[in-house]
């Protein structure tokens, strides 16, 4: 019967401290970031991308990466498995001076987006990543390879699934331990998710593939269901739907962690997360950034309490 | 392969003129309602629930039901297939004095919700409906039987799928031509949708079942995908996500028609609707009610144009 072979358990990879806060105009101080991460850890979120080792010149909001990692790894503090974006060799040098054991590297599947975002061709970006991944693996780090605009930049038809699979193999071959496939523009639909995921799963075990869906057009959870049906059991999300849509201010970006967890639990799929505490973490996030967040469970919960 | 047997075509049943506008505090005048319906018809929306023949004492916003039907059926005006809610024999008497050929009757699957909403037990409500449906069928009307809170009132576990199937059979046996299954509280998840739909399809052809999902927790389109996989090919929606959540102001209610159509078209499923014109109809709706609507494609489109 339909849904009879869904995964029993899903891993949630939280991106709000990095992907959410880098899109906020005002930087939070390190203590505020620690407060957000603490709230997520306390809800049982198992993996968190906490910052980026990008140049503070580009993203001043995340300039405190070293201080944040040190604080989060303080003795006695409850912690989860942390990761950080690492865009280049200089970023990796900084990472290696911290206690962080996991990084994420990234490239676009759309040539146009890669040029706009990174000012390089995809091949040039892959060449630079190879160096970073090689060094990171030699130093024993876990490396996540993220592909953005997997489902297109201007429409879901402008990146061929075959091209995504090629880039996925390139990331695997340079040593990435897992892949995250991102619908950066929030334009994917379930059949197109199938087209890509089926090809990627030819080259990678399901346990090494995560989906990073945006909810810009309301399709994020429908796309998650398609991936679940194919055996994917790891999904990226951001508390309250924080961040993730620099191209269209006012539109929704990242899939909200609360929405993802609400649906998974309702389908009998375990996450190890306490939904009530997660909703409380969303309240912390909204208070810290000082604005209403777009996540639907977040909003329904707040409306219900008014 | 996954999704290989999805329907080729889906019928969209638009509820905004009734379900949307009855939840707006300020009533629109008849001309404004005609403008909204005209915009929907012009986009190719095939079926529209345009009003309710409820007592104007209860819902003054829809007191112009007769005038609206007369206006919409004026000679020379492009039109779709129209329907209206008909809560009781008195409402039916009013309907029969108009040119309307289709009504919708309704009952809750949750005892608690039926008591709160209609102040009757489910059995008493069904007895009253029987009389209305009998007369309507004798007069040659098409009758839609709507069940609300199909996926529960306080949680998705407080209404048994078996109970929904029983009520569905009661509606069929009294003469209803089709069923609409409503997730009034927006709490359903895909596996629970499967549990209910599989049972209901034991008693009704797939072509006689529509789903009315709310997006309060972001799961509406995921639930639509589950139903599509089971062969359901009719879905209720409201332009821009207008209306549908009287219990939690500020939270999202009805699934937005634009989000539904965006996903269906992206999956290669035809609706006969022009998405660009539908987005324009959403702009009309937002201008008429004078506030930002929650639909995601609606918001993304407006953000993209800013």
Boltz contact constraints between the chains, C-beta under 6 A:
constraints:
  - contact:
      token1: [A, 2]
      token2: [B, 194]
      max_distance: 6.0
  - contact:
      token1: [A, 2]
      token2: [B, 229]
      max_distance: 6.0
  - contact:
      token1: [A, 3]
      token2: [B, 191]
      max_distance: 6.0
  - contact:
      token1: [A, 3]
      token2: [B, 194]
      max_distance: 6.0
  - contact:
      token1: [A, 189]
      token2: [B, 263]
      max_distance: 6.0
  - contact:
      token1: [A, 189]
      token2: [B, 266]
      max_distance: 6.0
  - contact:
      token1: [A, 189]
      token2: [B, 267]
      max_distance: 6.0
  - contact:
      token1: [A, 190]
      token2: [B, 225]
      max_distance: 6.0
  - contact:
      token1: [A, 191]
      token2: [B, 3]
      max_distance: 6.0
  - contact:
      token1: [A, 191]
      token2: [B, 267]
      max_distance: 6.0
  - contact:
      token1: [A, 194]
      token2: [B, 2]
      max_distance: 6.0
  - contact:
      token1: [A, 194]
      token2: [B, 3]
      max_distance: 6.0
  - contact:
      token1: [A, 216]
      token2: [B, 300]
      max_distance: 6.0
  - contact:
      token1: [A, 217]
      token2: [B, 262]
      max_distance: 6.0
  - contact:
      token1: [A, 217]
      token2: [B, 296]
      max_distance: 6.0
  - contact:
      token1: [A, 217]
      token2: [B, 297]
      max_distance: 6.0
  - contact:
      token1: [A, 217]
      token2: [B, 300]
      max_distance: 6.0
  - contact:
      token1: [A, 218]
      token2: [B, 221]
      max_distance: 6.0
  - contact:
      token1: [A, 218]
      token2: [B, 259]
      max_distance: 6.0
  - contact:
      token1: [A, 218]
      token2: [B, 296]
      max_distance: 6.0
  - contact:
      token1: [A, 219]
      token2: [B, 221]
      max_distance: 6.0
  - contact:
      token1: [A, 219]
      token2: [B, 263]
      max_distance: 6.0
  - contact:
      token1: [A, 221]
      token2: [B, 218]
      max_distance: 6.0
  - contact:
      token1: [A, 221]
      token2: [B, 219]
      max_distance: 6.0
  - contact:
      token1: [A, 221]
      token2: [B, 222]
      max_distance: 6.0
  - contact:
      token1: [A, 222]
      token2: [B, 221]
      max_distance: 6.0
  - contact:
      token1: [A, 222]
      token2: [B, 222]
      max_distance: 6.0
  - contact:
      token1: [A, 222]
      token2: [B, 225]
      max_distance: 6.0
  - contact:
      token1: [A, 225]
      token2: [B, 190]
      max_distance: 6.0
  - contact:
      token1: [A, 225]
      token2: [B, 222]
      max_distance: 6.0
  - contact:
      token1: [A, 225]
      token2: [B, 225]
      max_distance: 6.0
  - contact:
      token1: [A, 229]
      token2: [B, 2]
      max_distance: 6.0
  - contact:
      token1: [A, 248]
      token2: [B, 300]
      max_distance: 6.0
  - contact:
      token1: [A, 248]
      token2: [B, 303]
      max_distance: 6.0
  - contact:
      token1: [A, 248]
      token2: [B, 304]
      max_distance: 6.0
  - contact:
      token1: [A, 250]
      token2: [B, 303]
      max_distance: 6.0
  - contact:
      token1: [A, 251]
      token2: [B, 299]
      max_distance: 6.0
  - contact:
      token1: [A, 251]
      token2: [B, 300]
      max_distance: 6.0
  - contact:
      token1: [A, 251]
      token2: [B, 303]
      max_distance: 6.0
  - contact:
      token1: [A, 252]
      token2: [B, 296]
      max_distance: 6.0
  - contact:
      token1: [A, 259]
      token2: [B, 218]
      max_distance: 6.0
  - contact:
      token1: [A, 262]
      token2: [B, 217]
      max_distance: 6.0
  - contact:
      token1: [A, 263]
      token2: [B, 189]
      max_distance: 6.0
  - contact:
      token1: [A, 263]
      token2: [B, 219]
      max_distance: 6.0
  - contact:
      token1: [A, 266]
      token2: [B, 189]
      max_distance: 6.0
  - contact:
      token1: [A, 267]
      token2: [B, 189]
      max_distance: 6.0
  - contact:
      token1: [A, 267]
      token2: [B, 191]
      max_distance: 6.0
  - contact:
      token1: [A, 296]
      token2: [B, 217]
      max_distance: 6.0
  - contact:
      token1: [A, 296]
      token2: [B, 218]
      max_distance: 6.0
  - contact:
      token1: [A, 296]
      token2: [B, 252]
      max_distance: 6.0
  - contact:
      token1: [A, 297]
      token2: [B, 217]
      max_distance: 6.0
  - contact:
      token1: [A, 299]
      token2: [B, 251]
      max_distance: 6.0
  - contact:
      token1: [A, 300]
      token2: [B, 216]
      max_distance: 6.0
  - contact:
      token1: [A, 300]
      token2: [B, 217]
      max_distance: 6.0
  - contact:
      token1: [A, 300]
      token2: [B, 248]
      max_distance: 6.0
  - contact:
      token1: [A, 300]
      token2: [B, 251]
      max_distance: 6.0
  - contact:
      token1: [A, 303]
      token2: [B, 248]
      max_distance: 6.0
  - contact:
      token1: [A, 303]
      token2: [B, 250]
      max_distance: 6.0
  - contact:
      token1: [A, 303]
      token2: [B, 251]
      max_distance: 6.0
  - contact:
      token1: [A, 304]
      token2: [B, 248]
      max_distance: 6.0
